[in-house]
Amino acid sequence: MKRIVGLLFLCMMTVTLFACGKDQASDNDVLKLLEDYKTAQYNIKDPLNPPSGTEIGEKVKGYFTEEEYEKQMANRVFQIAPEIAKVSNRSIKLENVNLKKTKDNKDGTIDYDYTLKLKFYDDESSEVIEKKGQLTVEGHKITRDWEDHTPIKK
């Protein structure tokens, strides 16, 4: 009987450990999350007919907590890339993402710094611009995304 109780206890502990471990995303998971999200946010193939900020917002909604998504939508963050593409008549493509973990917070969130390399191009030329930002994640959701205001030539 003791053996069965001990085995059940061991099984419950194992399940608990695996369940707790899945809540926290690895740095590679966060990099993939950031790459997928920023690709959806920035890649604009047809500058004359870009997606709207609302369309981009719908594509990226699942990457955010509800509160952060509402904040990003209220600040019209997702309208920036389509507007720049349209005004400059250049396509935009995310070329590269670098991510650096900066802090494990007491509330279970993790802070990161990131650098994006965005390629602005048309048939005649291309230019790569670096944008720096900060990201906070909780599990597999973004709770904060901030980018510097790097001037982008139109």
C-alpha positions, 0 to 999 in steps of 0.5 A: 500500500505504501508503495502505491501511495508513494508511486502516486505521489511521485507521479503527481509531483512529476506532472506538477513539475512539467506543468510549471515548467511549461508556463515559462518560455525558453529564450528560443521560444521568445525569439521565435515568438518575436520573429513571428510577431515582428514579421507579421507587423512589418512585412509589407510586400505591396506598398501601394496596397498595404494591409491596414493597421487593424488587419495587422492587429488581428494577425498579431493579437494572439501574441499579446496579453489582452491588456497589451494588445489593447494598448498597442491598438490604442497607440496605433502601433500597427499602422506605422509600417503600412503608412511608411510603405505607402508614403515611401512606395517601398516594400518592407521586410524583417531581415533579422532579430537579435534578442538579449535577456535582461532581467527575470522579474519577481512577478514571473515576467522576463525582460528582453532587449531586441534589435530588428533589422528592417529592409526597405526596398523597391526595384531600384534600391534597398536600405536596412534600418536598425530599430531597438526595442524592449519586450516583456513576456509572461509565459508565451504572451507579450505583456510589453513591447516598446520600440525606440523612435528611430527616424525612418526616411520616407 
